[in-house]
Amino acid sequence: MPRIPSPVVVLLAAVAAAAPIAACNSRPKVEAPDEAIVGEWKCPANGSAVTFSSSGLYSLTLKDQPRPVMGSFKFDPEEGMLTLQTRRESPFCADDIGSYRVHIGGVSLDSELVRDTCEKRAKIFAARFDRTGSPRPAGAK
């Protein structure tokens, strides 16, 4: 006569089978960046432009480059530290990480190089940028 599994064994087997499915459906929580940096900025000195989105992505457009450099960013307003990581599919500096000390004052963003493994981005981004649109209202998405 076959042995009937106990309810505890059946329950444990069901939980074990469901765990990988639940893990696939979970997403890591993405912390929204500080609103002070979100928006569009243009550098009058070199003609580049950068956009920081509320989703934590950035896009750096250069005068001589048809495709923008794209990636993710983290900004710590208390420390004034901005970290950029270029995406793998960007036209140059794939997966490179750069750190900059940033000061945002009203309609300007001053960026000072701390360390960047992408030499081309370091030459372009360590500069003063002016906001090209109105700042986003607090709480706007």
C-alpha positions, -999 to +999 in steps of 0.1 A: +000+000+000+015+034-010+023+058+018+002+090+019+023+121+026+015+142+056-001+176+052+032+193+064+052+175+037+027+186+010+027+222+023+065+223+023+067+209-013+042+235-025+061+264-009+094+251-024+078+249-058+063+284-056+095+301-043+113+304-076+081+318-092+078+345-065+114+354-069+110+359-107+081+383-101+099+405-075+118+436-086+145+454-066+132+487-052+147+516-071+152+547-050+140+579-068+168+604-073+168+638-056+146+661-076+172+689-076+192+670-103+163+656-124+158+675-156+178+687-187+211+705-185+233+720-212+270+729-211+277+762-229+314+756-230+314+724-250+278+721-263+270+688-246+237+682-229+227+658-201+193+647-190+187+630-156+154+612-153+134+604-122+139+567-130+176+570-123+188+570-159+209+596-177+215+605-213+246+625-224+244+641-258+276+653-275+279+677-305+301+653-325+284+620-315+252+609-333+241+585-305+238+597-268+258+580-241+233+564-217+234+548-183+223+549-148+231+574-121+230+579-083+231+612-067+237+618-030+227+655-024+241+655+012+276+645+000+272+662-034+284+630-050+272+619-085+280+584-098+275+576-135+276+541-150+275+539-187+253+512-203+269+484-223+253+495-256+265+531-254+287+543-283+318+546-260+329+537-225+306+508-220+301+498-184+325+525-172+319+542-139+325+579-130+323+598-098+318+636-097+314+662-069+284+682-079+270+715-067+236+726-078+228+762-074+194+773-088+198+770-125+234+758-127+252+725-120+289+725-114+306+692-118+342+684-106+359+651-116+366+628-087+374+596-107+362+583-140+373+552-160+360+569-191+384+595-202+362+610-229+332+615-205+356+630-179+367+657-203+331+665-212+313+662-179+337+680-156+321+714-164+293+738-156+259+730-169+228+753-171+193+740-166+175+742-200+139+739-187+121+748-156+128+727-126+103+699-119+078+708-092+083+688-060+065+655-061+060+656-100+066+623-118 
